[in-house]
């Protein structure tokens, strides 16, 4: 899925070190927490956090929210819905048990 509004790119400062603004940090926080940012961008995010208390608070709120969500039980899918999803998947991709790849 492609994001409709991709995160603004961090800017290079005069000394070619990337800088991240607060709005950019908000857009990058999930990737930062997942360790999915390129090293120069992640370094810029960490530098921003050293200087910006509101973004540190935001980061902690995101961490707390993620931790709280992990404590919730996973929903169960009713058997009929599971069977319907498997039927649709098999129609599109073939039967995985038979090595089917379908139309993809």
Secondary structure by P-SEA (a helix, b strand, c coil): ccccccccccccccccbbbbcaaaaaacaaaaaaccccaaaaaaaaaaaaccaaaaaaaaaaaaaaaaaaacccccccaaaaaaaaaaaaaacccccccccccc
